[in-house]
Amino acid sequence: MLDTLDSHILHALHVAPRAPFRLVGEVVGASEQTVARRYRTMRRAGTVRVVGLVNPAVQGLVASVVRISLRPDRIDACAEALTRLPEVSFANISFGGSEIVCSMATPHEGRMPEVLRQLSRTPGVLEIDTRMSLHTYSPPGADWGRLGPSLPEEAVESLREHHPRTTPQGLPVEPHEEDAALLAALAEDGRASQATLADRTGWTTGRVARRLEALERSGTLFYDVDLALEKLGYPFSAALWLNTSPARLHETGSALAALPRVVFASATSGAQNLMAIVMCTDAADFYDWLSRRLATVPEVTGYTVSVRLRTLKQAASLVYQGRLVAPPR
């Protein structure tokens, strides 16, 4: 479990992923040096990672969640193959060892991704169920109190005022070829300083600043805060696939996203029209959530559950308003 200061630092980064340690220190009540040291310790421990990512819509892609049913005796071979695929951004083995749930960016104009063709030919694969994420109800960083001690609202407003997230204007655009080094550096460390980025690109810091602003403003570049929530005391993770009527879809999805323990909720294509990711302390806590929390959501007409057994890959990514967002590990 993280202490209050670590939790406040993570909350601050969710609000403003590239906020300077000086500003974070001001809002959390610690020195710049202490904040930097705490962040680097959590980063080395795998608790947090800030990355800069390119909007998949630039390549005409959307985020999809894929459920792969397979023979249990083939799970290890398929898992190894999946983790090597660059198209796969995260992958979990579900409890029982007969299903892998993963996320990937796929075309939406009718082309079957080659990666799915490859998977369908993999020995032991019984069924592939691909679902497009249509709308996300839970924005990143919302209600941090679900995860740990949160900052007071005035601190959150100060972060937003001094380091606001850029609101994309228009459609994202294809990055320039010369942006490759900049984007590669941000994919490794979304908090890399402008001086570090200048060194990686061979540009001046002024040029780095201008290009970052242009890429952010166009919606081409965004920042994701990737957390290992088991280190915050929530080692039990489950994906829920739920049904509701089209007339109640938005109401039900919004109510689902507002529940404690829910860290992601999305409308999807497929046999069920809602998906949620829930983080709990153990199976008993999850049962309590199902019987007491989910029961309050209107018009849920059915659901199935995929309990995470172990994580295969964690690199970034479900969709939030057209942008990739990391699901919890």
Disulfide bonds with the S-S distance in Angstrom:
none
